[in-house]
Amino acid sequence: MKSLLKMSWAAPHTDVALLVLRVVTGVIFFMHGWLKFGAGVAGIAAFLGTLGFPFAEFFAVILIFVEVVGGAALVLGALTRVSALFTGFVALMSIATVHWSKGFMVGTGGYEFALLLVAACIALLILGAGKYSIDRSVGL
């Protein structure tokens, strides 16, 4: 019973846990970016403009790129720490510019979900991609 509570059985499966975290986080970012890509740079730039972003068109391109390419890179485990840094920053900016004023709960548009994405990105930034990744296969 003590070993069950200590979860000692889980230690050999850290790389599987990183794979799951990386793939799910990456798919979420990729899909959000793909939706933005489908909406077009002009539509995303207009939204960013309402938030007071200067150079909204430039930042719309950056946002779409980070979410699509960064999300795909997380899924593959390619440049994971860099991808986690940039996607995490995007999630943090969404909290600061969109979600914070709406409170915590995601049901009211709050920052709950974006905060979880930031936490996942921090974990990947610190722990890396794990064994089942392109990073590991090329020695990163």
C-alpha positions in Angstrom: 0.0 0.0 0.0 2.8 2.4 0.8 4.4 1.9 -2.6 1.0 2.7 -4.2 0.7 5.9 -2.2 4.3 6.9 -3.1 3.5 6.3 -6.8 6.9 4.6 -7.2 5.5 2.7 -10.1 5.2 6.0 -12.1 8.8 7.0 -12.1 9.8 4.8 -15.1 7.0 6.4 -17.1 8.2 10.0 -17.0 8.9 10.1 -20.7 5.4 8.8 -21.5 4.0 11.6 -19.3 6.1 14.2 -21.1 4.9 12.8 -24.5 1.3 13.1 -23.4 1.7 16.6 -22.0 3.7 17.8 -25.1 1.3 16.3 -27.7 -1.9 17.6 -26.0 -0.4 21.0 -25.4 0.9 21.2 -29.0 -2.4 20.1 -30.5 -4.3 22.8 -28.6 -1.9 25.5 -29.7 -1.9 24.2 -33.3 -5.7 24.1 -33.5 -6.0 27.6 -32.1 -3.5 28.9 -34.6 -5.1 27.0 -37.5 -8.4 28.6 -36.7 -6.7 32.0 -36.7 -5.0 31.1 -40.0 -8.4 30.3 -41.4 -9.8 33.6 -40.2 -7.0 35.4 -42.0 -4.4 37.9 -40.9 -6.7 40.8 -41.5 -9.4 39.4 -39.1 -6.9 38.6 -36.4 -5.2 42.0 -36.9 -8.6 43.7 -36.5 -9.1 41.9 -33.2 -5.6 42.7 -32.0 -6.3 46.3 -32.9 -9.3 46.4 -30.6 -7.0 45.3 -27.8 -4.7 48.2 -28.5 -1.8 46.3 -30.1 0.4 48.6 -32.2 1.4 47.1 -35.6 -1.6 44.7 -35.3 -1.0 43.1 -38.7 2.6 42.3 -37.8 1.6 40.8 -34.5 -1.2 38.8 -36.1 1.3 37.1 -38.4 3.6 36.4 -35.4 0.7 35.0 -33.3 -0.5 32.7 -36.0 3.0 31.5 -36.8 3.8 30.8 -33.1 0.6 28.9 -32.5 0.7 26.8 -35.7 4.5 26.2 -36.0 5.1 26.1 -32.2 2.1 23.8 -31.7 3.4 21.4 -34.4 6.9 21.6 -33.0 5.6 20.6 -29.5 3.7 17.6 -31.0 6.8 16.4 -32.7 9.1 17.3 -29.8 11.2 19.5 -32.1 12.9 22.6 -30.4 10.6 21.9 -27.5 12.0 24.4 -25.0 12.0 27.2 -27.6 8.5 26.3 -28.7 7.3 26.1 -25.1 8.8 29.5 -24.4 7.0 31.2 -27.3 3.7 29.4 -27.0 3.7 30.0 -23.2 4.3 33.7 -23.9 1.4 33.8 -26.3 -0.8 32.2 -23.6 0.4 34.6 -21.0 -0.3 37.5 -23.3 -3.8 36.2 -23.9 -4.4 36.2 -20.1 -3.1 39.8 -19.8 -5.0 41.2 -22.8 -8.2 39.2 -23.1 -9.0 36.9 -20.2 -7.9 38.6 -16.9 -10.7 41.1 -16.9 -13.3 38.3 -17.2 -12.2 36.5 -14.0 -10.9 33.0 -13.4 -13.6 30.7 -14.8 -13.3 29.7 -18.4 -17.1 29.7 -18.8 -17.2 33.5 -18.5 -14.2 33.9 -20.8 -11.7 33.9 -17.9 -8.1 32.9 -17.7 -8.5 29.4 -16.2 -7.6 27.5 -19.4 -4.9 29.8 -20.6 -3.3 29.6 -17.2 -3.2 25.8 -17.5 -1.5 26.2 -20.9 1.1 28.5 -19.3 1.8 25.9 -16.7 2.1 23.1 -19.3 4.6 25.3 -21.2 6.6 26.0 -18.1 6.8 22.3 -17.3 8.0 21.6 -20.9 10.4 24.5 -20.8 12.0 23.0 -17.6 11.8 19.3 -18.3 12.2 19.3 -22.1 10.7 16.9 -24.6 11.5 13.6 -23.1 12.7 10.4 -24.8 10.0 10.2 -27.5 10.9 13.3 -29.4 12.9 14.7 -32.3 14.9 16.7 -29.8 16.2 13.5 -28.1 17.0 11.8 -31.4 19.2 14.8 -32.4 20.8 15.1 -29.0 19.1 18.2 -27.7 
